[in-house]
């Protein structure tokens, strides 16, 4: 029972205690009240009583859909009391979750009613809500940073806290309760493992339904399946498998006598499904934090959404109404996509995810962290001949559909609703729109501004090329006031919208969404704004400035590397390039123009500086973890481009730089601080989802009334994957959900194959420079020096050479490896790439299994010259070397070593010169040469573990690339190179 800590009096209910504290004149009790205010500011403040706007159902262009599975009560019996469903128990639902609910007043925290006397006897014991400092998901994210950080938690300890005494069944337990005999038969409703395995294959990996039916109709009952064809299998899935994700509904709008259909799901049920997914439960984030790289809190860190300013400031606003809120940031992605190779059939999917799920999970399609929320109409309205009227109608259909879809989030956004995560713990969750991802055309449709205007600020087309931009951000209050005049003053609606700088859209979907300012919720996009934007433009400008033939010739002659794609036909003739291809071109672009002269003898220095500045911006902007320092580098890189961009005007390649994607780069710093790093919102994720949820779904239909079939196909796929997860949990013994690491354990830095490529290779073959030889000309001498240095580490160079001349080896055969794999990560630095592995090749020319010639490949690498731990950043104490042979020592030679045995894996390398003290001032790359002494290449044998990573080199071509150089021999023919810092993000970060 609740007790006042001031006067020690007991009360029946917490309401009585609160009223006592509100009215007491006892000094001890008043001190308790004061402490409460200091610890939780605003806890007892009265919140605004303004009545929330009701649902706009019945308005707009959509008709009310019929809900499948529900029917009216035709008899006189009382309707059965609601006891809960798959998504939660009855007490987890708020009143507005049910059809027909109309609030009489705004729903607030319970208003406490004073009891008749302060000394009422108390009967019920009050349990304080649990106060957690940080949840397991946030711990996992901090551990994943792999560096020491200072965490500043949100000041209210109740933010993101569970509802007291609200633990329910876990999602898996609830799922099991809806199945029959799941403990005896883990595969139920399928009869056996074979029954389930064939069903899973048929739905996720198998051919079409007809082919599966034909397969199952083959005479014989060897498999012992409970279904005989696809139709019976579908009946089992539809009838007996519970659905974690909601079914689709079909709505429509009638325009000019034509019906336009939209297929959509209940967005709150979708959010419940994501939030309640047991596979996400150990990682969910419930409240914002501030992360700093220093103790003085001057260098702030931004990565996942909860480290940005938006979540923090929104949490403050929500807590003003009622403490103890858990924000669920809604992230939408929408984009039209073509689903047929011919005929131009389009789909317009809308995807949903939530910011509580870490971005490392959301970026992987296999984790199912996105839900297909809707298929929007794709009609072109060609029956409307006036183009302006047609565009206006398409925009209104778009917003009308999304308004109907997002309308259920309005009240929970303000007041919250109980929602259980996968571990069964309930919190008061506020569904708040956070970001809408898409390309530029999609963002124009979302915010309602005109082509060639900025979607975030007031910059017009003629102002887009000005840097830094002085245009203010769009005024949300002014724009919403103009949009609302459609109801109050329709005659001035168009005029008001024009003066506010927005199209006259009837009730945009984001209008009056709680805590929403759509102009600050358009996130930066790596795919469309960087790779398909800035890089695409830069490639075009460079191809116009230089000779296309020379650019292609240099492309064909670049040496191979694990991170570099070889463009065997050059890049100037390529068309319809994808974002991935532009990403690959960006890795080699600066190396193509380093020493190429411009026409008419103009200085290439400004062009190279501009290219380097823009490429620096592209690479810096993709960092998965940003800090105040890296954001300053980002700003400096963009400034370097703008300081030198006039060279493109002088060369008559451009007349101005008034295009959106370059202008929007000026907003990236602000948006990263506001929402988190851009990889939270990369449209590459939604582009990948198009394959599974649009293109494959269409291929599974008979192409008649395809969207109805597509939605059913998606629902069945989701059921199968959900049941697969449940079966695995069942077979594992139904374990409880435990905190887990977001990433696997750190791997070994060097990873080798179990067996060598060749178990025995003669020294003569290793030293041979022709045919299948490795070209390690001085292998025998280098190995002798290695043995002497190991046995006599105090010997000087002269003594080593003297003793090595008399070393003789008891065997001439060595086991050889043709490649080695390196982990580029570091235990004390955050990840830079999703794939942190690098592969180094050292293989001679040989024949393939098909008897085709495979050219020799001997990669170059960064070698550490000291014996202590590698420095992670910088080139000091590193040197580049070409790897000729990777080998092990035979046991007979191992017997020659004294004391500590040598490393297991060794490499014969040919050295390049040391890194110069500073890189080139224009392109910022280091220049190195082959180390030649008395006409011979300097070489050594080193431990393979001294190699940090592979490194790509740009040949110094001169004015014209020599015709004798090729992709395979350029490392042998050229003597001077530039070290490529753009081969991958790790190289860009560390080779400085």
Secondary structure, DSSP 4 states (H G I P E B T S, - for coil): --B-TTT--B-SSHHHHHHHHHH---HHHHHHHHHHHHHSTTTTPPPP-PPPP---TT-SSPPPPPPTT-----SSSPPPPP-EETTEEGGG--GGGSTT---SS---SPPP---S-TTPPP-SPP-PPP--S--HHHHHHHHHH-S--EEEE-S-TTTTPPPTT-----HHHHHHHTSSSTTT-TTTTSSSHHHHHHHHIIIIIS--HHHHHHHHTSS--SS--S-SSHHHHHHHHHHHSPPSSPPPEEEEEEETTEEEEEEE--HHHHHHHHHT-TTTGGG---S-EEEESSTTS-SEEE-SGGGSHHHHHHHHHHHHH-SSEEEEEEEEEEEEEE--SSS--EEEEEEEEETTS-HHHHT-GGGT--EEEEE------TT---HHHHHHHHHHHHHHHHHHHHTTHHHHHHH-EEEE-TTS-EEEEEEEEEEEE--HHHHHHHH---TTS-SSB---GGGTT-SS--PPBP-HHHHHHHHTHHHH-GGGHHHHHHHHTS---SS-TTTT-TT--GGG-----IIIIIIIIIIHHHHHHHHHHS-HHHHHHHHHTPPPBTTB---TT-STT--S--HHHHHHHHTTHHHHHTTPPPGGG---HHHHHHHHHHHHHHHHHT-SSEEHHHHHHHHHHHHHHHHHTHHHHHTTS-S----HHHHHGGGHHHHHHHH--GGGS-THHHHHHHIIIIIHHHHTS-SSSHHHHHHHHHHHHHHHHHHHHHHHHHHTT-PPP----SSPPPPPSEE--SS-SEEEEEHHHHH--STT----TTHHHHHHHHHHHHH-TT--HHHHHHHHTT---S--EEEEESEEEEE--BTTB----S--EEEEEEE--EE-TTS-EE--EE-EEEEE-SSSPPPSSS-TTEEEEEEEEEEE--HHHHTT--SSPPPSEEEEEEEEEEPPSS--TTT---EEEB-EETTEE-EEEEEGGGEEEE--EEE---SS--TT--TTTHHHH--EEEE-S-SSHHHHHH--
